[in-house]
Each structure stands twice: as C-alpha cells, then as structure tokens.
Amino acid sequence: MSFARTFSRALLGMQAPEVVVEVHLSNGLPSFSIVGLPETSVKESKDRVRSALVNSNFIFPDSRITVNLAPADLPKDGGRFDLAIAVGILLASGQMQNTDMDNYEFYGELALSGEVRTVRAILPSIMAATSVNRCCFIPQVDDELASLIENANRKAITSLQEVWLDLSGQQALPFNQIYNNENMSNVESPQSEFDLCDVKGQQQGKRALEIAAAGSHNLLFLGPPGTGKSMLAQRMTGIMSEMTNSEALETAAVYSITGQQVNLQNWKKRPFRNPHHTCSAVALVGGSSTPKPGEISLSHNGILFLDELPEFDRKVLDSLREPMETGKVMISRAARQSEFPARFQLIAALNPSPTGCHTDKRASPDQVLKYLSKISGPFIDRIDLQVELPKLSSKKLQSQEVGETSKQVKNRVDTARKIQLNRQNKANAHLTNKEISKYCILDEKSLSYLAKVSEKLGLSPRSYHRIIKVSRTIADLNSCQHIDIAHLKEALSYRCFERFLAQLAKV
C-alpha cells in the first residue's frame, strides 16, 4: 500500500489532542515533506527519520513522501511524532504488514541510530489514550512513570527495530510491565531532615501550621529575621497528608509537561516550591508564546512558599489573586489559550519593617506603611491565617526540651482531613459559600459574637467566611462535631497582619 495512517498526540496545555499521522508515497522526484502546521523541531524530524530507518536496516523509499499531521490548524512541536512518522513510512512502503493501527498510538523521538528517546509530557498523552482504550508504544525511560496510570495499556521500546518486530508478530514486547514502586509511597520513609521538633518555641506558629495543613488554609508568618518563619514553612509538607492517586497524577502531569523529574520513590509527597522574589509574573503564573505552567502550577496540590513577601513586585503578587480563588489559571495568547491547574496552598513570610523589626526605631511608621503597602488588601484578604512570630529569648533558644515531631502532628492532621473528606469530600478551605451554610453551622450565640467582632474589625465578607472555615478546621482537629465560640475566638486570633496595620495607622 502507498498510504498509511498512525496516531500520536500533540500538547496543548494540560490537554493532549489526537494527531492523525497520514503518510502517502507517490511517484515523482524523491522528496520528503511534512505538512500540518509543524514547527521547526517537527520539520527536522524528516532527517532523523531517514537516518533512523537506514541505520535500522530498513529501506528508505525512493519516492515522493508526504506526511500530513492532522488537524492542520493545531500547532505541533517537539520530536514526539518521529516514531509515528517512521512507522507510517514502513506501512506505506510495505515493509510492515499490520492493518490494526487504529488501536495503537506512538510517542518517541528517534536518534539517528534508530534508538527511541524520551519525550516531554508523556503522562497527559497516555491518560488521553487510555480514555479511548488504545495501546501506547512509549520510550523505555518513560515507562516507569507511565505505570502510575491505572488501566493504561503500554509497551516500552528502546528502538525502532523492536516496534517492527512486535507489530510484525515476530517478537512481542512486554505488555504493561510492572515496577516495584507501585506502593512505594506507602512505605515509611526515613525521618526527613526538616522535622518540626527542630523548631525552638513558637508554639502559636506551630499551631497555625497544623491548622493550615489540616484544612489547606493559606498562611502568613509575620516577624523579625531569625524567628523561624522559613524553618516552619519548610516543615509544612512533613505534616501534610499524602496526595490521593488522582491528585498525585495531576501534579506529576504538570511536571511532565515542563520536562522535570518526578520522584517515583515518593510520588505522593506534596510539592514544595520556593521561588525567589525576583521572579516575574510569567515565571510565577505561567506563560510565554507557547503557554507553559509556572510556579503556581508546579506547586499544584502542594505548597507555594513566598519568602520576603514585600520584596515581590506588587503586580506579581496580585496575579495570584484569581488562582487562589479558582484553583486554576488560564493563559491567553493571541493564537491559543491554555488552562493549567493551580490548587496550591500559599505560605508567605515577611518582616514587619524594611529594617527587619519595627521596634528598632530605625524606620518611621510612614516608612513601614509604605513598605507593607506593596501587599494589596485583596491579596491579604485571601490569607486565612496570619501569625506573628516574636523574637525568642535566650532561655528558649538554649532549651533542650524536645517538642512534638512532624510525625505526631501529621497523625492529628490525617485524622482531621479524614473527617473533612467523609463529611464534604474536600478540604475546609475549598468550601463554597453554599457549602459553608451546610457544613459550618453556627448557633445563635456564636453568630451574634461573630457579627459583633466582624463589625468592630471591619472584616470583609471574604474574611468573614474564611474565619468560619478556619473555625471548622479547628473543631475537626478537636474532634468536635459543632463549631463553638472557643473555635471562633482562636480563628479570630490569627489576624495579626490586619491588627498590625491598624496600629500603624493610628500612630
């Protein structure tokens, strides 16, 4: 036959749209052309495919070869289509006999020797292929990562020759190879270098960290340098519950798109991202001409830690406001739009003054207000817990008393998280206003108290609802079915930044 059709997939944000690779051999002067909106890396595949076929002991057709990548209006980039093109040429030239191509998809960049190299964003492609019940031929180096996807049909390959042997029925490749890392994340790992017992004092900070981990609340630490703000933030992932399979796959898919490694030995551990304050809005949120995920998507289902918060550009911080509410980010360009997940948990840290401490009298109240005004009110409004960390005394610093370990705190967090999932199937921080009315019921006494405090403090409706959600988490940690005034009072105590600004304004 002079015509063949194979299947592969392109990359469009988190989506992997199907690409039909059509190969036609016709009479005329020998040539090799690729059409269908290919970018430079795809156009160069004709040289890689030609050398791979010859060096794999196949005959490169002395014909006019036309390769169409459909749909024609979908941009294609990378070397992921090399293998599908090569298989199509073998079919069209009669060097391979197989009429069942509709059940297979091919991903892989070809080396000049015929070896198959890794491709970017293998997880979204295999997830999409699984939904249509197709078997995927993928590079051997990507197979262990692909094994994390349940019900995925795959065959791992190292060379073009192996594909030919399998499809020709001469030597079948292993199907759905099983790896030992299947339940590796459930094996107890050695103690992390970041353990909560290493932090001296700061009991209120530790308590706020526990509440934030249990309910997925955003958290802000306010305090002079050296009070343990970064130390506490680094220990957050050690007390958080492990991700579910679906959450871990979503996060791994984002890393797959960017070409970053996924830790297969502990792939359910939540990510921790700590971008420098000089990063741009594009680096933080995502973007470029070909939309790619930013730090907020790389911290999906995990922690985004912003240290020295006022040093970030105000526009950069304000770009986080919508993703903090919706849990996703839409990158729009003239040619295309891409949506990436961004259900991250924010932990921020800042000094109360440009000099480090507002009580050292090196900065006036106006200078302090100007420094803190880099953080907008709507941004602070989205942070549930605001905790001040005081300077530690020499006695506390020299104390040999050992505090609670991360494992002990994690046990309480896991219990509280199970209560939330059984009750509403989501963390308290993600409750909608309608769900708050259903799952966070307050009695008349508590409602009256909260109303008075809200009017006195001038809380916004968003802050009002966030206080209720934090109270619900505190009640869950205490194994209480209902929210009472004690829970509300503790939740209201975590509003130090707003009180600090109010004090400065009176000076």
C-alpha positions as CSV (number, residue, x, y, z in Angstrom):
1,M,0.0,0.0,0.0
2,S,1.2,3.6,-0.7
3,F,-0.9,5.2,2.1
4,A,-0.8,4.6,5.9
5,R,-2.2,6.2,9.0
6,T,-0.9,6.1,12.5
7,F,-1.8,8.0,15.7
8,S,0.0,10.2,18.1
9,R,-0.8,13.2,20.3
10,A,0.2,16.9,20.5
11,L,0.5,19.0,23.6
12,L,-1.9,21.9,24.3
13,G,-1.7,23.0,28.0
14,M,-2.8,20.0,30.1
15,Q,-4.6,18.5,27.1
16,A,-3.2,16.0,24.6
17,P,-5.3,16.3,21.5
18,E,-5.2,13.4,19.0
19,V,-2.9,13.8,15.9
20,V,-3.5,11.6,12.9
21,V,-0.2,11.0,11.0
22,E,-1.0,10.3,7.4
23,V,1.8,9.1,5.1
24,H,1.5,8.9,1.3
25,L,4.1,7.6,-1.1
26,S,3.7,8.8,-4.7
27,N,5.6,8.8,-8.0
28,G,7.9,11.7,-8.8
29,L,11.2,13.0,-7.8
30,P,12.3,11.8,-4.4
31,S,11.3,14.3,-1.7
32,F,10.1,14.3,1.9
33,S,7.7,17.0,3.1
34,I,5.8,17.4,6.3
35,V,2.6,19.5,6.4
36,G,0.1,20.3,9.1
37,L,1.4,23.3,10.9
38,P,4.7,21.8,12.1
39,E,7.3,23.9,14.0
40,T,11.0,23.7,13.3
41,S,11.6,20.7,15.5
42,V,8.9,18.7,13.7
43,K,10.2,19.7,10.3
44,E,13.7,18.5,11.2
45,S,12.2,15.0,12.0
46,K,12.5,14.0,8.3
47,D,16.3,13.9,8.7
48,R,16.1,12.0,11.9
49,V,13.5,9.5,10.5
50,R,15.6,9.0,7.3
51,S,18.8,8.1,9.2
52,A,16.9,6.0,11.8
53,L,15.3,3.9,9.1
54,V,18.5,3.3,7.2
55,N,20.5,2.5,10.3
56,S,17.8,0.1,11.5
57,N,18.3,-1.9,8.2
58,F,15.1,-0.7,6.6
59,I,14.8,0.7,3.1
60,F,14.1,4.3,2.8
61,P,11.6,4.7,-0.1
62,D,12.9,6.4,-3.2
63,S,9.6,8.2,-3.7
64,R,7.8,11.4,-3.1
65,I,6.9,11.2,0.6
66,T,4.2,13.4,2.0
67,V,3.4,13.4,5.7
68,N,0.3,15.2,7.0
69,L,-0.2,15.9,10.7
70,A,-4.0,16.4,11.2
71,P,-5.7,18.5,12.3
72,A,-3.9,21.1,10.2
73,D,-4.7,24.1,12.4
74,L,-3.2,22.5,15.6
75,P,0.4,23.6,16.3
76,K,2.8,20.7,16.6
77,D,6.3,20.9,18.2
78,G,9.0,18.6,19.5
79,G,10.3,15.2,18.4
80,R,7.3,13.2,19.7
81,F,6.0,12.5,16.2
82,D,9.2,10.8,14.9
83,L,8.2,7.3,15.8
84,A,4.6,7.6,14.4
85,I,6.1,9.0,11.1
86,A,8.6,6.2,10.8
87,V,6.0,3.5,11.4
88,G,3.8,5.2,8.9
89,I,6.5,5.1,6.2
90,L,7.2,1.4,6.9
91,L,3.5,0.6,6.5
92,A,3.1,2.7,3.3
93,S,6.2,1.2,1.7
94,G,5.1,-2.4,2.5
95,Q,7.9,-3.2,4.9
96,M,5.4,-3.8,7.7
97,Q,2.1,-5.6,7.4
98,N,-0.4,-4.6,10.0
99,T,-4.0,-3.4,9.5
100,D,-4.8,-2.8,13.1
101,M,-3.2,0.6,13.5
102,D,-6.4,2.2,14.9
103,N,-5.7,0.5,18.3
104,Y,-2.2,2.0,18.8
105,E,-0.5,5.3,19.5
106,F,3.2,6.1,19.1
107,Y,5.3,8.5,21.0
108,G,9.1,8.9,20.8
109,E,11.9,10.9,19.3
110,L,14.2,8.9,17.1
111,A,18.0,9.0,17.3
112,L,20.0,8.7,14.1
113,S,20.8,5.1,15.1
114,G,17.2,4.2,15.4
115,E,17.0,4.3,19.2
116,V,13.9,5.8,20.8
117,R,14.4,8.8,23.1
118,T,12.2,10.3,25.8
119,V,9.5,12.8,25.0
120,R,8.1,15.6,27.1
121,A,4.6,15.4,28.7
122,I,4.1,11.7,28.4
123,L,1.5,11.5,31.2
124,P,-1.2,13.7,29.6
125,S,-0.8,11.7,26.3
126,I,-1.2,8.3,27.9
127,M,-4.1,9.5,30.0
128,A,-5.9,10.6,26.8
129,A,-5.0,7.4,25.0
130,T,-6.4,5.3,27.9
131,S,-9.7,7.1,27.7
132,V,-10.1,5.8,24.1
133,N,-8.7,2.3,25.0
134,R,-5.6,2.5,22.8
135,C,-2.2,0.8,23.5
136,C,0.7,3.2,23.6
137,F,4.3,2.5,22.3
138,I,6.4,4.7,24.5
139,P,10.2,5.1,25.2
140,Q,11.5,2.6,27.8
141,V,12.8,5.5,30.0
142,D,9.2,6.9,30.3
143,D,7.6,3.5,31.1
144,E,8.0,3.5,34.9
145,L,6.4,6.9,35.1
146,A,3.6,5.8,32.8
147,S,3.0,2.8,35.0
148,L,1.5,5.1,37.6
149,I,-1.6,5.5,35.4
150,E,-4.2,2.8,36.2
151,N,-5.7,0.9,33.2
152,A,-3.1,2.3,30.8
153,N,-2.1,-0.2,28.0
154,R,1.5,0.4,27.1
155,K,4.6,-1.2,25.5
156,A,8.0,0.1,26.4
157,I,10.5,0.3,23.5
158,T,14.2,1.2,23.1
159,S,14.5,1.1,19.3
160,L,12.5,1.3,16.0
161,Q,13.5,-2.3,15.3
162,E,11.6,-3.5,18.4
163,V,8.4,-1.8,17.2
164,W,8.7,-3.6,13.8
165,L,9.3,-7.0,15.4
166,D,6.3,-6.6,17.7
167,L,3.8,-5.3,15.0
168,S,5.0,-7.9,12.5
169,G,4.3,-10.6,15.1
170,Q,7.9,-11.9,15.3
171,Q,8.8,-10.9,18.8
172,A,6.2,-9.5,21.2
173,L,7.2,-6.7,23.6
174,P,6.3,-7.0,27.3
175,F,2.8,-5.6,27.9
176,N,2.1,-3.4,30.9
177,Q,5.4,-4.1,32.7
178,I,5.0,-3.9,36.5
179,Y,7.5,-2.0,38.6
180,N,8.3,-2.2,42.3
181,N,7.4,1.4,43.0
182,E,3.7,0.7,42.8
183,N,3.2,1.1,46.5
184,M,6.5,2.7,47.4
185,S,4.8,5.8,48.7
186,N,3.1,3.7,51.4
187,V,6.4,2.5,52.8
188,E,7.5,4.5,55.8
189,S,10.4,6.7,54.7
190,P,13.4,7.7,56.9
191,Q,12.9,10.8,59.0
192,S,13.2,14.0,57.0
193,E,15.9,16.5,57.6
194,F,13.1,19.0,58.2
195,D,11.3,17.9,61.4
196,L,9.0,20.1,63.4
197,C,10.8,19.2,66.7
198,D,13.9,21.2,65.5
199,V,12.0,24.5,65.8
200,K,12.5,26.1,69.2
201,G,9.4,27.7,70.9
202,Q,6.9,29.4,68.5
203,Q,4.0,27.3,69.8
204,Q,1.5,29.6,68.1
205,G,3.3,29.3,64.8
206,K,3.3,25.5,65.1
207,R,-0.4,25.5,65.9
208,A,-1.2,27.7,62.9
209,L,0.9,25.4,60.7
210,E,-1.1,22.4,62.0
211,I,-4.4,24.1,61.3
212,A,-3.2,25.2,57.8
213,A,-2.1,21.6,57.0
214,A,-5.4,20.1,58.2
215,G,-7.7,22.5,56.3
216,S,-5.5,23.5,53.3
217,H,-5.6,27.2,54.5
218,N,-3.3,29.9,53.3
219,L,-0.8,31.1,56.0
220,L,1.3,34.2,56.6
221,F,4.1,34.5,59.1
222,L,5.0,38.0,60.4
223,G,8.1,38.5,62.4
224,P,11.7,39.9,62.7
225,P,14.6,38.0,61.0
226,G,15.6,34.8,62.7
227,T,12.3,33.9,64.4
228,G,11.8,30.7,62.4
229,K,9.4,31.7,59.6
230,S,11.3,29.8,56.9
231,M,12.0,26.9,59.2
232,L,8.3,26.4,59.9
233,A,7.4,26.7,56.2
234,Q,10.0,24.1,55.2
235,R,8.4,21.6,57.6
236,M,4.9,22.0,56.2
237,T,5.0,19.1,53.7
238,G,6.2,16.8,56.5
239,I,2.9,17.2,58.4
240,M,0.5,17.2,55.4
241,S,-1.5,14.2,54.3
242,E,-0.3,12.3,51.3
243,M,-1.9,13.1,48.0
244,T,-4.5,10.7,46.6
245,N,-3.7,8.8,43.3
246,S,-5.7,11.3,41.2
247,E,-4.0,14.3,42.9
248,A,-0.6,12.8,42.5
249,L,-1.2,12.1,38.8
250,E,-2.3,15.7,38.2
251,T,0.8,17.1,39.8
252,A,3.0,14.6,38.0
253,A,1.4,15.5,34.7
254,V,2.3,19.2,35.3
255,Y,5.9,18.2,36.0
256,S,5.9,16.0,32.9
257,I,4.8,19.0,30.7
258,T,7.8,21.0,31.9
259,G,10.2,18.1,31.5
260,Q,11.1,17.9,35.2
261,Q,11.8,14.7,37.0
262,V,9.1,13.1,39.2
263,N,10.3,11.3,42.3
264,L,8.9,7.9,41.7
265,Q,10.0,6.6,45.1
266,N,7.8,9.1,46.9
267,W,5.5,10.4,44.2
268,K,2.6,11.1,46.6
269,K,4.5,13.6,48.7
270,R,3.2,17.1,48.2
271,P,5.5,19.5,46.2
272,F,7.2,22.5,47.9
273,R,8.1,25.4,45.6
274,N,10.1,28.4,46.9
275,P,10.6,30.9,44.0
276,H,13.0,33.9,44.6
277,H,11.4,37.3,45.0
278,T,13.0,38.5,41.7
279,C,10.8,36.1,39.7
280,S,8.4,37.6,37.1
281,A,4.7,37.2,36.8
282,V,5.2,34.8,33.8
283,A,7.6,32.7,35.9
284,L,5.1,32.6,38.8
285,V,1.8,32.2,36.9
286,G,2.9,30.7,33.6
287,G,3.0,32.0,30.1
288,S,5.4,32.6,27.1
289,S,4.4,32.4,23.4
290,T,3.8,28.7,23.8
291,P,1.9,28.7,27.2
292,K,3.8,26.7,29.9
293,P,2.9,26.2,33.6
294,G,4.5,28.5,36.2
295,E,5.4,28.0,39.8
296,I,1.8,28.0,41.0
297,S,1.0,25.1,38.8
298,L,4.2,23.3,39.8
299,S,3.0,23.6,43.4
300,H,-0.4,22.2,42.5
301,N,-1.7,20.2,45.5
302,G,1.3,21.4,47.4
303,I,3.0,24.4,48.9
304,L,4.0,27.7,47.3
305,F,6.3,29.5,49.8
306,L,6.9,33.2,49.2
307,D,9.7,34.4,51.5
308,E,10.3,38.2,51.9
309,L,6.8,38.9,50.6
310,P,7.1,42.7,50.2
311,E,10.2,42.3,48.0
312,F,8.0,40.7,45.3
313,D,6.6,43.1,42.7
314,R,3.0,44.1,43.6
315,K,1.7,43.2,40.2
316,V,3.3,39.7,40.5
317,L,1.5,39.2,43.9
318,D,-1.8,40.4,42.6
319,S,-1.6,38.0,39.7
320,L,-2.1,35.2,42.3
321,R,-5.4,36.5,43.5
322,E,-7.6,34.7,40.9
323,P,-5.8,31.4,41.0
324,M,-6.0,31.4,44.8
325,E,-9.8,31.5,44.5
326,T,-10.4,29.3,41.5
327,G,-7.6,26.7,41.8
328,K,-6.6,27.1,38.1
329,V,-5.0,29.6,35.7
330,M,-5.9,30.4,32.1
331,I,-3.0,31.6,30.0
332,S,-4.4,33.5,27.0
333,R,-2.4,34.4,23.9
334,A,-3.5,35.7,20.5
335,A,-3.0,32.2,18.9
336,R,-4.2,29.9,21.7
337,Q,-5.4,29.5,25.2
338,S,-4.2,27.0,27.8
339,E,-5.6,26.1,31.2
340,F,-3.3,24.7,34.0
341,P,-4.3,23.5,37.4
342,A,-3.2,25.7,40.3
343,R,-4.8,24.4,43.5
344,F,-1.8,25.5,45.7
345,Q,-1.5,26.4,49.3
346,L,0.2,29.6,50.0
347,I,2.7,30.2,52.8
348,A,4.1,33.7,53.0
349,A,6.7,35.2,55.3
350,L,7.6,38.9,55.8
351,N,9.4,41.2,58.2
352,P,7.2,43.9,59.8
353,S,9.6,46.6,58.7
354,P,12.2,47.4,55.9
355,T,14.8,47.4,58.7
356,G,13.7,43.9,59.9
357,C,12.0,44.9,63.1
358,H,9.5,47.8,63.6
359,T,10.5,48.3,67.2
360,D,14.2,49.2,66.5
361,K,13.1,52.8,65.7
362,R,15.2,52.9,62.5
363,A,12.1,53.3,60.3
364,S,9.1,55.7,60.9
365,P,5.5,54.4,60.8
366,D,5.2,56.0,57.4
367,Q,8.2,54.1,56.1
368,V,6.8,50.9,57.5
369,L,3.4,51.5,55.9
370,K,5.0,52.3,52.6
371,Y,7.0,49.1,52.8
372,L,3.9,47.0,53.6
373,S,1.7,48.7,51.1
374,K,3.4,46.7,48.4
375,I,1.0,43.9,49.6
376,S,-2.5,44.8,48.4
377,G,-5.6,44.5,50.7
378,P,-7.4,42.0,48.4
379,F,-4.3,39.8,48.4
380,I,-4.1,39.7,52.3
381,D,-7.8,39.2,52.3
382,R,-7.2,35.7,50.8
383,I,-4.9,34.6,53.5
384,D,-6.8,32.7,56.2
385,L,-4.2,32.6,59.0
386,Q,-1.9,35.5,59.9
387,V,0.5,34.8,62.7
388,E,3.1,36.9,64.4
389,L,6.3,35.2,65.5
390,P,8.1,37.1,68.3
391,K,11.8,37.1,69.0
392,L,12.9,34.2,71.1
393,S,14.6,34.7,74.5
394,S,18.0,33.2,75.2
395,K,16.4,30.8,77.6
396,K,14.1,29.3,74.9
397,L,17.0,29.2,72.4
398,Q,19.2,27.3,74.8
399,S,16.4,25.0,76.0
400,Q,17.0,21.2,75.5
401,E,13.3,20.4,75.6
402,V,12.2,18.4,72.6
403,G,8.9,19.4,71.0
404,E,6.4,17.3,69.0
405,T,7.8,15.6,65.9
406,S,6.3,16.1,62.5
407,K,5.0,12.5,62.6
408,Q,3.0,13.2,65.8
409,V,1.4,16.3,64.3
410,K,0.8,14.6,61.0
411,N,-1.3,11.9,62.7
412,R,-3.7,14.6,64.0
413,V,-3.7,16.3,60.6
414,D,-4.6,13.0,58.9
415,T,-7.4,12.4,61.3
416,A,-8.9,15.9,60.8
417,R,-8.5,15.5,57.0
418,K,-10.4,12.2,57.0
419,I,-13.2,13.9,58.9
420,Q,-13.5,16.6,56.3
421,L,-13.4,14.1,53.4
422,N,-16.1,11.9,54.9
423,R,-18.3,14.9,55.6
424,Q,-17.9,17.0,52.4
425,N,-15.3,15.2,50.2
426,K,-13.0,18.2,50.2
427,A,-10.8,20.3,52.5
428,N,-12.4,23.0,54.5
429,A,-10.5,25.8,52.7
430,H,-12.2,24.8,49.4
431,L,-15.8,25.0,50.7
432,T,-18.1,27.3,48.8
433,N,-20.5,29.8,50.5
434,K,-23.4,27.4,50.0
435,E,-21.4,24.5,51.5
436,I,-20.4,26.7,54.4
437,S,-24.1,27.1,55.3
438,K,-24.5,23.4,55.1
439,Y,-21.4,22.1,56.9
440,C,-20.3,25.0,59.2
441,I,-23.5,25.7,61.1
442,L,-23.2,28.2,64.0
443,D,-25.7,28.6,66.8
444,E,-27.3,31.9,67.6
445,K,-24.8,32.8,70.3
446,S,-21.8,32.2,68.0
447,L,-23.5,34.1,65.1
448,S,-24.1,37.1,67.4
449,Y,-20.5,37.0,68.6
450,L,-19.0,36.8,65.1
451,A,-21.3,39.6,63.9
452,K,-20.1,41.9,66.6
453,V,-16.4,41.1,66.1
454,S,-16.8,41.5,62.3
455,E,-18.3,45.0,62.6
456,K,-15.6,46.0,65.1
457,L,-12.7,44.8,63.0
458,G,-14.3,45.8,59.7
459,L,-13.9,42.4,58.1
460,S,-14.9,41.9,54.5
461,P,-17.4,39.2,53.5
462,R,-14.5,37.0,52.3
463,S,-12.6,37.3,55.6
464,Y,-15.9,36.6,57.4
465,H,-16.3,33.3,55.6
466,R,-12.7,32.3,55.9
467,I,-12.8,32.7,59.7
468,I,-15.8,30.3,59.7
469,K,-13.8,27.8,57.6
470,V,-10.8,28.1,59.9
471,S,-13.1,27.5,62.9
472,R,-14.4,24.4,61.2
473,T,-10.9,23.1,60.8
474,I,-10.1,23.8,64.5
475,A,-13.2,22.0,65.5
476,D,-12.2,19.0,63.3
477,L,-8.7,18.9,65.0
478,N,-10.5,18.8,68.3
479,S,-12.9,16.1,67.1
480,C,-15.9,18.4,67.7
481,Q,-19.0,18.0,65.6
482,H,-20.1,21.6,66.0
483,I,-18.3,24.9,66.0
484,D,-18.4,26.9,69.3
485,I,-17.2,30.3,70.4
486,A,-13.9,28.9,71.5
487,H,-13.1,27.8,68.0
488,L,-14.2,31.2,66.6
489,K,-12.0,33.0,69.1
490,E,-9.0,31.0,68.1
491,A,-9.7,31.6,64.4
492,L,-10.0,35.3,65.0
493,S,-6.7,35.4,66.9
494,Y,-4.9,34.6,63.7
495,R,-5.5,38.0,62.1
496,C,-2.2,39.7,63.2
497,F,-1.4,41.5,60.0
498,E,-4.7,43.4,59.9
499,R,-4.3,44.4,63.5
500,F,-0.7,45.5,62.9
501,L,-1.7,47.8,60.0
502,A,-4.5,49.2,62.1
503,Q,-2.0,50.1,64.9
504,L,0.4,51.7,62.5
505,A,-2.4,53.8,61.0
506,K,-3.2,55.2,64.5
507,V,0.4,56.3,65.1
